Amino acid sequence: MRKIFLTAVVVLIVSVQSLCGAAEVYSDFFNDEADLIYPVVRTGDKAIDKKINGAIIAEIDRFLTGVYRTAQKNDYEIADMRTNFEVPCNQAGDTVILSILITESNYYTGGAHPATYKHALNFNLSNGELIDLDYLTDVGEGIPKDYLIEKLTQRLREYRQDKGTYLFDDALPLKELPQDFYWDDKLKLHFIFQHYQIAPYAAGIIDVDLDD
């Protein structure tokens, strides 16, 4: 079964050409490790590809370096490391956005549970530049930061009520926006809260659709 699964991953090609212009996203293995799956983007422009894929590799390197450093510092044994990704993609006005969600998980022997994070990388496909929070606030979209915080606070209150999720007492109202955000394939804006950021581990990674 594992061999069949790996074969399927090797030949996997996620084409987003219909949604993101001339862009295709392929799966590959980082350092030929079957559990470290990461995206490779091809736009037809080598300079843009270099920027995007360089940022993706930097993110994977950051994750792996952090795991190894923590293990060395605390004399932990690494039992598992893995990555995977999702690719929502859409056009916002004149900007074609490629959002890549990279899930990173690691586990040390004897730990209570794996540590899992979901990080979002958003790229402007016209130039390969990363889109950060400035794009959403005064520099980019021009949406006031306070407005986004207020709206996201309200969405979290609704999320808590609808799902019965316990949030930490000091979680709301939000004081800052989380760093990880993305646009889904319906052009809805999402913010991601990692484990322990606003709720206990059991609540999982909380993904809030701001435009729902």
N, C-alpha and C positions, 0 to 999 in steps of 0.2 A: 504493500500500500504506500509506504514512504517513497519508494522508487517511482511509483506512478505519479505521486504528488509532486515530486521534484521535477519530473519530466514536464508536467503541466506548467509549472512555474517558469521553467527555462524558456518555453516557447510562448509564454504569455506576452502579448502585445496589446497594450491599452491605447487604442487610437482615439484621440480627442479632436481630430481634425474638423469634424462637423461643428464643434462648439468653440474651438480655440484657434481658428485659422489653420495655418500650416504648422501644427505642432503634434508630435506623437510622443508618448511616454512608454518606455520599455522597463520591464523588471530585470534586475541584474543582482548578482551576489557580491557583497562587499568582501574583498580578499578571498573569494571563492568559498565563503562560509554559507552553507545552505540556510541558516536561520537569520542571516543578516541580509534581508531583501531591501533594495533601495531603488528609486526611480532614476532613469536616465532619459533626459529630454532632448528631442531633436526638432528644431524649428526650420532648419535649412539655412540658418545664418550661424556660422561658426563662432562669431564673436558673442552673440547672444547665448548660444549653447554653452560656451565656456563660462559665462557669468552664472547662469542658472545651475549648471551641473557642479560648478565650483562651490556654490553656496550649499548645495545638497551634500556634497562630500564633506564640507566643513562641519555640517550638522552631525553627520554620522561619526566623524572623527571626535567631535566634542563629546558625544555620548560615550563612545568607547574609552576615551581618555579618562573621563570621569569615573567610569566603572573600575578601571584598572587602578587609578589613584586611590579610590576609596578602599579597594581590596588590599592594596599595599600598606596604606596608612593604618588600617585596623586589623591587619593580618587575617583577612577574610578569604575564604575559598569561593571562587566564582563557580556557581553551579549552572547558570544559564544566562545567555545574552541573546536577544533577538530584536529585529526590527521588521516593520512592514509599512505599507503606505496606501493611501486612497487619493484619488485625483478628481475633485470637483472642478469644473472649469466653465467660465462664462464670460460674457462681454458686458462691461459696465460703461455705458456711453461710448466714448471713443477709445476707451482703454480695454484691451483684451487681457483678462486676468487668468493666470494659471495658479490655482491654489493646490498645494500639496500637503497632505496631512501625514506626518511620519510618526508612527507609534514605536516607542522604544521601551523595552522591558528588560530588566535584569534581576537576578536572584542569587543571593549568597547562601551557601550551605548553612542550614540551621536557622535561617530567617523565617519570620512568621508568614510572609507572603512576598511575591515579587514586587518590585517597584516599577510602576508603569507610567509613562508620560505620553501625551499626544501633543506634538508641536506642529504648528502651521507655518509654512513658507508660502508667501504670496508673491508672484512675479508679474511684472508688466511685460507682456510678450513683445512689445514693440522695441524694447531696449534691454530686456533681461534684468532690470533693476528690481531689487526687493521692495515690496510695499510694506511699510511699517505703520505704527499707530499715527504718525504724523499725517499719513495720507487720509486718514479718517477725520482728523481734527482740522486745525486751522490751516495747515500747509496744503493738504490735499483736497478732500471732499468739502472742507469748510464746515463740518458739523462740530459744534462746540463740545468740548470734552465733558463739561458738566451735564449737557443734555444726554449724551451717551451713557454716562454713569447713572443718571436718574432713570432712564428707560431700562437699562439693564437691571437695576435694582428692582424695578417693578416686575420685570420678567422672572427674576429669581423668586420673588414672593409668590407669583403665580405657579412657578415650577414646584415650590415647596408645598403649596396647597394641593395642587393636582396630583403629585406623586407621593406626598406624605414624607418627603425627604427631610431629615433633620439637618439644619444648618447651624454652624457655630453661633453662639449668642452675639458675637461681635461682627458677624459676617455682613449684616445689613444695618444701615445702608452702606453700599460700597463706597470706599474712599478712593480707589484707583481702578482703572480698567486693567483686566488681565492682558498680558503681552500676546497671547495666542488668539488669533481670530482668523476667519476665512469666509469666503463666499461659497455657498453650495451651488449645485447645478441648476437651481431656480433663482439664482442671484440674491438669495437671502443671506444676510450677514449673521454669522455665528461667533460667539465668544466661548473659549474653552477654559474651564477651571480644573486644575490638576488635583490629584489626591491630596487631601489635607488642606487645600487652599482655603476652602470655605466650609468644608464638611468632613466628617470622618471617612476613613478609607472605604468602609462598606458602601458609601454612597456612590463610589466609582468616580470616573472622570465625568464632570458635568459639562454638557454641551448645550448652550442656550441659544436658541434662534431669536435674534433680536427683532426680526420682521414677521414673526408668526402671528 
